[in-house]
Amino acid sequence: MLGEERYQANATRIRNLLMHYPVSAKERLVKYVELVSGSGEGRLPELQVEGRHLSMIVYFNLDIILPLILLVVLLSWRLSG
């Protein structure tokens, strides 16, 4: 597989594309750090996870799990008795 010509040609093509990419990873990192640090408070609200506003019950799906457990317990109690 490694000796096949088409794989070698594709690997060479991708290597050349990555080597001549207009913006290096280091430059991108510096731009993002400058963007976040320049926002005043050190963080961007757009990058904050919305899940931080969820209650514990919703976060752990207890609003779904507890009724199902209660249903199983009641059905098993009803069928056994």
N, CA, C and O of each residue as an XYZ file, in Angstrom:
324
protein
N       0.831     -1.188      0.000
C       0.000      0.000      0.000
C       0.876      1.252      0.000
O       0.583      2.216     -0.708
N       1.953      1.241      0.794
C       2.801      2.426      0.859
C       3.573      2.656     -0.429
O       3.987      3.779     -0.719
N       3.766      1.599     -1.198
C       4.515      1.732     -2.426
C       3.671      2.117     -3.628
O       4.212      2.380     -4.702
N       2.352      2.155     -3.464
C       1.492      2.491     -4.599
C       1.675      3.948     -5.004
O       1.795      4.838     -4.162
N       1.693      4.160     -6.282
C       2.001      5.485     -6.819
C       0.935      6.527     -6.484
O       1.267      7.679     -6.205
N      -0.343      6.136     -6.506
C      -1.389      7.140     -6.258
C      -1.387      7.612     -4.804
O      -1.662      8.779     -4.528
N      -1.073      6.698     -3.868
C      -0.988      7.120     -2.465
C       0.201      8.057     -2.258
O       0.107      9.046     -1.532
N       1.304      7.734     -2.899
C       2.489      8.581     -2.794
C       2.216      9.956     -3.394
O       2.641     10.968     -2.835
N       1.521     10.006     -4.513
C       1.207     11.292     -5.157
C       0.269     12.117     -4.278
O       0.455     13.325     -4.133
N      -0.743     11.464     -3.690
C      -1.661     12.194     -2.810
C      -0.958     12.689     -1.550
O      -1.213     13.804     -1.096
N      -0.081     11.874     -0.988
C       0.660     12.288      0.207
C       1.561     13.477     -0.104
O       1.660     14.413      0.690
N       2.211     13.435     -1.250
C       3.082     14.549     -1.654
C       2.264     15.810     -1.881
O       2.683     16.901     -1.497
N       1.104     15.667     -2.502
C       0.229     16.824     -2.743
C      -0.231     17.452     -1.431
O      -0.188     18.673     -1.282
N      -0.668     16.633     -0.481
C      -1.136     17.156      0.804
C       0.020     17.796      1.570
O      -0.154     18.838      2.202
N       1.210     17.170      1.517
C       2.373     17.752      2.189
C       2.678     19.146      1.630
O       2.948     20.079      2.385
N       2.632     19.275      0.307
C       2.909     20.574     -0.312
C       1.840     21.604      0.050
O       2.151     22.773      0.274
N       0.582     21.167      0.106
C      -0.486     22.089      0.498
C      -0.281     22.597      1.923
O      -0.423     23.790      2.189
N       0.052     21.693      2.829
C       0.245     22.097      4.224
C       1.484     22.965      4.407
O       1.486     23.885      5.226
N       2.529     22.678      3.653
C       3.757     23.470      3.776
C       3.569     24.890      3.244
O       4.219     25.821      3.719
N       2.686     25.061      2.261
C       2.476     26.374      1.659
C       1.156     27.006      2.094
O       0.644     27.910      1.433
N       0.610     26.522      3.213
C      -0.632     27.088      3.741
C      -0.383     28.543      4.085
O       0.641     28.849      4.696
N      -1.283     29.460      3.716
C      -1.002     30.894      3.871
C      -0.830     31.351      5.320
O      -0.120     32.325      5.569
N      -1.454     30.680      6.268
C      -1.343     31.088      7.664
C      -0.883     29.872      8.463
O      -1.511     28.815      8.417
N       0.215     30.033      9.191
C       0.716     28.914      9.979
C      -0.109     28.751     11.253
O      -0.840     29.657     11.651
N       0.015     27.604     11.876
C      -0.718     27.323     13.110
C      -0.288     28.287     14.216
O      -1.108     28.708     15.031
N       0.980     28.629     14.240
C       1.494     29.556     15.260
C       0.865     30.938     15.093
O       0.475     31.561     16.080
N       0.763     31.416     13.871
C       0.154     32.721     13.618
C      -1.325     32.718     14.000
O      -1.830     33.690     14.563
N      -2.019     31.615     13.688
C      -3.431     31.506     14.056
C      -3.612     31.531     15.565
O      -4.518     32.190     16.075
N      -2.745     30.810     16.282
C      -2.818     30.790     17.740
C      -2.602     32.184     18.308
O      -3.328     32.608     19.208
N      -1.623     32.892     17.796
C      -1.341     34.250     18.272
C      -2.538     35.161     18.010
O      -2.879     35.979     18.864
N      -3.182     35.039     16.854
C      -4.347     35.872     16.544
C      -5.505     35.592     17.498
O      -6.167     36.523     17.957
N      -5.756     34.308     17.802
C      -6.853     33.971     18.714
C      -6.568     34.446     20.138
O      -7.469     34.924     20.828
N      -5.327     34.316     20.572
C      -4.972     34.791     21.909
C      -5.122     36.302     21.980
O      -5.624     36.825     22.975
N      -4.698     37.008     20.949
C      -4.862     38.463     20.927
C      -6.336     38.847     20.893
O      -6.727     39.832     21.519
N      -7.154     38.094     20.180
C      -8.585     38.365     20.112
C      -9.215     38.233     21.489
O      -9.969     39.108     21.915
N      -8.911     37.143     22.190
C      -9.507     36.910     23.499
C      -8.966     37.902     24.526
O      -9.727     38.418     25.344
N      -7.675     38.171     24.493
C      -7.111     39.088     25.482
C      -7.535     40.533     25.222
O      -7.555     41.342     26.149
N      -7.868     40.863     23.996
C      -8.267     42.223     23.665
C      -9.738     42.497     23.905
O     -10.211     43.601     23.638
N     -10.469     41.511     24.404
C     -11.909     41.706     24.597
C     -12.229     42.427     25.897
O     -13.403     42.625     26.210
N     -11.229     42.820     26.654
C     -11.473     43.583     27.868
C     -11.503     42.721     29.107
O     -10.648     42.865     29.981
N     -12.463     41.831     29.201
C     -12.594     41.023     30.406
C     -11.821     39.708     30.317
O     -11.881     38.908     31.251
N     -11.108     39.464     29.239
C     -10.296     38.276     29.114
C     -11.034     37.062     28.580
O     -10.438     35.992     28.456
N     -12.302     37.197     28.264
C     -13.057     36.082     27.685
C     -14.162     36.641     26.812
O     -14.645     37.753     27.027
N     -14.542     35.880     25.858
C     -15.610     36.279     24.962
C     -16.885     35.540     25.337
O     -16.864     34.316     25.461
N     -17.985     36.242     25.521
C     -19.238     35.559     25.854
C     -19.678     34.583     24.766
O     -20.364     33.601     25.050
N     -19.283     34.853     23.521
C     -19.661     33.972     22.416
C     -18.998     32.608     22.526
O     -19.505     31.632     21.973
N     -17.872     32.522     23.232
C     -17.154     31.260     23.366
C     -17.520     30.501     24.638
O     -16.994     29.413     24.873
N     -18.401     31.045     25.454
C     -18.819     30.373     26.682
C     -19.876     29.318     26.363
O     -20.722     29.526     25.494
N     -19.826     28.202     27.058
C     -20.754     27.100     26.845
C     -22.107     27.460     27.448
O     -22.184     27.929     28.584
N     -23.176     27.238     26.681
C     -24.516     27.562     27.156
C     -24.983     26.611     28.256
O     -25.887     26.951     29.019
N     -24.387     25.442     28.346
C     -24.769     24.479     29.361
C     -24.491     24.947     30.776
O     -24.997     24.356     31.730
N     -23.699     25.995     30.931
C     -23.399     26.490     32.278
C     -24.627     27.111     32.935
O     -24.622     27.333     34.146
N     -25.673     27.395     32.174
C     -26.891     27.988     32.721
C     -27.938     26.942     33.094
O     -28.994     27.293     33.621
N     -27.663     25.654     32.826
C     -28.629     24.604     33.122
C     -28.661     24.305     34.612
O     -27.643     24.393     35.298
N     -29.838     23.952     35.099
C     -29.937     23.517     36.491
C     -29.374     22.104     36.603
O     -29.175     21.426     35.595
N     -29.118     21.662     37.840
C     -28.561     20.346     38.063
C     -29.525     19.257     37.578
O     -29.092     18.234     37.049
N     -30.812     19.478     37.759
C     -31.813     18.493     37.357
C     -31.800     18.295     35.848
O     -31.849     17.161     35.371
N     -31.735     19.366     35.109
C     -31.724     19.277     33.645
C     -30.361     18.791     33.153
O     -30.299     18.004     32.209
N     -29.286     19.234     33.763
C     -27.939     18.864     33.334
C     -27.724     17.355     33.408
O     -27.135     16.766     32.500
N     -28.198     16.727     34.483
C     -28.018     15.290     34.659
C     -29.219     14.475     34.163
O     -29.300     13.276     34.432
N     -30.144     15.104     33.448
C     -31.331     14.452     32.877
C     -32.211     13.812     33.939
O     -32.908     12.835     33.665
N     -32.183     14.351     35.133
C     -33.004     13.788     36.203
C     -34.489     14.004     35.935
O     -35.319     13.242     36.433
N     -34.833     15.008     35.173
C     -36.233     15.252     34.823
C     -36.776     14.149     33.917
O     -37.993     14.014     33.788
N     -35.913     13.364     33.291
C     -36.328     12.249     32.452
C     -36.144     10.920     33.187
O     -37.011     10.048     33.136
N     -35.017     10.778     33.864
C     -34.675      9.509     34.502
C     -35.569      9.200     35.701
O     -36.051      8.075     35.833
N     -35.795     10.172     36.570
C     -36.591      9.911     37.778
C     -38.026      9.487     37.473
O     -38.494      8.534     38.095
N     -38.751     10.123     36.567
C     -40.093      9.619     36.245
C     -40.081      8.203     35.662
O     -40.985      7.416     35.939
N     -39.070      7.876     34.860
C     -38.980      6.525     34.315
C     -38.728      5.497     35.412
O     -39.318      4.416     35.402
N     -37.858      5.831     36.354
C     -37.602      4.927     37.484
C     -38.870      4.766     38.307
O     -39.217      3.655     38.706
N     -39.554      5.857     38.558
C     -40.801      5.796     39.320
C     -41.835      4.935     38.589
O     -42.539      4.151     39.225
N     -41.935      5.068     37.283
C     -42.866      4.273     36.495
C     -42.532      2.781     36.580
O     -43.429      1.955     36.748
N     -41.260      2.439     36.468
C     -40.842      1.034     36.555
C     -41.141      0.474     37.936
O     -41.621     -0.654     38.056
N     -40.864      1.251     38.984
C     -41.127      0.785     40.360
C     -42.603      0.592     40.568
O     -43.011     -0.429     41.122
N     -43.420      1.531     40.147
C     -44.872      1.406     40.332
C     -45.456      0.249     39.539
O     -46.321     -0.469     40.039
N     -44.991      0.058     38.299
C     -45.485     -1.064     37.501
C     -45.070     -2.407     38.099
O     -45.864     -3.347     38.136
N     -43.841     -2.492     38.558
C     -43.402     -3.758     39.151
C     -44.138     -4.025     40.467
O     -44.456     -5.174     40.774
N     -44.409     -2.973     41.246
C     -45.159     -3.140     42.500
C     -46.595     -3.548     42.200
O     -47.160     -4.397     42.890
N     -47.188     -2.941     41.163
C     -48.577     -3.231     40.804
C     -48.704     -4.662     40.260
O     -49.666     -5.361     40.579
N     -47.745     -5.094     39.447
C     -47.813     -6.425     38.843
C     -47.472     -7.528     39.851
O     -47.945     -8.656     39.707
N     -46.680     -7.229     40.845
C     -46.315     -8.237     41.832
C     -47.406     -8.434     42.874
O     -47.497     -9.500     43.483
N     -48.212     -7.443     43.080
C     -49.223     -7.510     44.150
C     -50.574     -7.815     43.714
O     -51.486     -7.892     44.538
